[in-house]
Amino acid sequence: MREYELESQAWNVMNSLSGPGVQAGTLQLSEKVGKAIDEDPEIAKCPSARQIIAHADQSLGRLKIRNPGSSMRVDMIANWAGLNPSLLWTCASAQVAEAERLLAQH
């Protein structure tokens, strides 16, 4: 369920960024989402989460930003997740299916 929650938060970040003015809370939420995707070992097991991270890193590389800093990197991760909700939904769906399978065994 954590992936569903993170995707909802990433979606909210992207919607907030498209409006007039950026709230400080939006930037904090973006950092929270990006860090969770990047640092949570359970989320990191999902190939789609790794795809989000790889895309963010590639984007920073294409921008040729030297030493972008962790804040910029986690924001890129959160933004990519918000723009592509199906990626984290895939992770969440697979984990729910596995939980249902395990429950059915008992």
Secondary structure by P-SEA (a helix, b strand, c coil): caaaaaaaaaaaaaaaaacccccaaaaaaaaaaaaaaaccccccccaaaaaaaaaaaaaaaaaccccccaaaaaaaaaaaaaacaaaaaaaaaaaaaaaaaaaaac
